[in-house]
Amino acid sequence: MEMMQVTPPTPKKTPLILTVNGGSSSIKFAVFSTASPLKRLLIGQVERIGTPNARLTVKLENSPDAAATPVVAATFHEGVQSILVYLRRQLGASAIEGIGHRIVHGGVHLLDNQPVTAELIAELRRMEPLDLAHLPREIALIEGFRQAFPAIEQIACFDTAFHRNLPPVAQMLPIPRRYHNAGVRRFGFHGLSYTYLMSQLTTLAGPEAANGRIILAHLGSGASMAAVRGGKPIDTTMAFTPTSGLVMGTRPGDLDPGLLVYLMKDQNLSCADMDKFISQQCGLLGISETSADVRDLLAARATDPRAADAVDLFCYQAKKHLGALTATLGGLDTIVFAGGIGEHSPEVRAGICQGLDYLGLQLDASKNARGCDIISTDQSRVVIRIIPTDEEIVIARIVAAILADSPLSQQI
């Protein structure tokens, strides 16, 4: 199939940084010029992998339109190959200085962003059972790009790095200590998003606000919240894996572990069956029996009680977790909504904030409906913000810092 021709305005003498972010049915990528400050040149993705409608979409920075073309992507590997064909044709290997990969789970031994080595790949393979929904695909991406661009340094950027210094009590799980000693603990995820949100909050509201009592809510198909005080994370909703915490698109969030034991016995489920169950069949999809997408559920909730139940449970659980995180903070100064749902769903934001007047929180219905940057009233003691997240720029900054051998690489 003929690949579309979209040539980015690449400065000939300025090296480029490529960022890669793989999901279950899509792979996102972006290209940045290393001129200071970093400048995004294009964003792209292969979406709907595994369906006949798979396509590659590329949008040049500052262009209102995106160009799309169908591609063969019946498998994740074919999706990777379609991106590599595009990049080799449009950029060439010589223009790329470094490649940054979002890695969801770093386990207890990979707590810092770092260059990809054979030893790191071996450790990621050993950790695959921790996150079967992400790690196998992320390893496949690293290896695919290494084969295509063998001379270019690749950098692993860990979602868990943001949470690496959580207070010890927030890391502990109530299971026998020998497991904690072996590295089983609460890790936390969405760290690249949270890093960006804290940086933007500092820019938008100033250092004083960024040092206050903050709850960051990354709400998308995967959803979590983090409590930050004094600029440091002190707790988060996800734990040992990204399946815990809030209700998500296809993941259940927190469950009674006895329920899982019951289901395994009653349904004669294997470990692989149970992993598929909690990763792909629960959450909003399981409750609604129709869709994991909040947009679909909001459109159907007036006529489908199952869709209404799914939306109501999502908001209820998010509100409950927000209250718990507020207790760990000793109060609340700022809420930041981000992610596909957090940024684009006024109904969900309103559902989460409803009934939180006791915190001094007042949502401005008109500002919320319009998606303003600040959606709280002028009288609200808690400032409620919408900040579109940008994991790609954080990955690019990490890559640039590591390539420059800067200590900032571990602080980003």
HELIX and SHEET records of a PDB file:
HELIX    1   1 PHE A   76  GLN A   90  1                                  15    
HELIX    2   2 ALA A  118  ARG A  126  1                                   9    
HELIX    3   3 GLU A  128  LEU A  130  5                                   3    
HELIX    4   4 LEU A  135  ALA A  148  1                                  14    
HELIX    5   5 ALA A  161  HIS A  163  5                                   3    
HELIX    6   6 PRO A  168  GLN A  171  1                                   4    
HELIX    7   7 ARG A  177  ASN A  181  1                                   5    
HELIX    8   8 GLY A  191  ALA A  205  1                                  15    
HELIX    9   9 PRO A  207  ALA A  210  1                                   4    
HELIX   10  10 PRO A  257  ASP A  266  1                                  10    
HELIX   11  11 CYS A  271  GLN A  280  1                                  10    
HELIX   12  12 GLY A  283  SER A  288  1                                   6    
HELIX   13  13 VAL A  294  ALA A  300  1                                   7    
HELIX   14  14 PRO A  305  LEU A  329  1                                  25    
HELIX   15  15 GLY A  339  HIS A  344  1                                   6    
HELIX   16  16 PRO A  346  CYS A  353  1                                   8    
HELIX   17  17 ASP A  357  LEU A  359  5                                   3    
HELIX   18  18 ALA A  365  ARG A  370  1                                   6    
HELIX   19  19 GLU A  391  LEU A  403  1                                  13    
HELIX   20  20 PRO A  407  GLN A  410  5                                   4    
SHEET    1   A 8 ALA A  67  PRO A  70  0                                        
SHEET    2   A 8 ARG A  55  LEU A  60 -1                                        
SHEET    3   A 8 LYS A  39  GLU A  47 -1                                        
SHEET    4   A 8 ILE A  27  SER A  33 -1                                        
SHEET    5   A 8 LEU A  16  GLY A  22 -1                                        
SHEET    6   A 8 ILE A  96  ILE A 103  1                                        
SHEET    7   A 8 GLU A 153  PHE A 158  1                                        
SHEET    8   A 8 GLN A 114  PRO A 115 -1                                        
SHEET    1   B 5 LYS A 232  THR A 236  0                                        
SHEET    2   B 5 ALA A 223  ARG A 229 -1                                        
SHEET    3   B 5 ARG A 213  LEU A 219 -1                                        
SHEET    4   B 5 THR A 334  ALA A 338  1                                        
SHEET    5   B 5 VAL A 383  ILE A 386  1                                        
END                                                                             
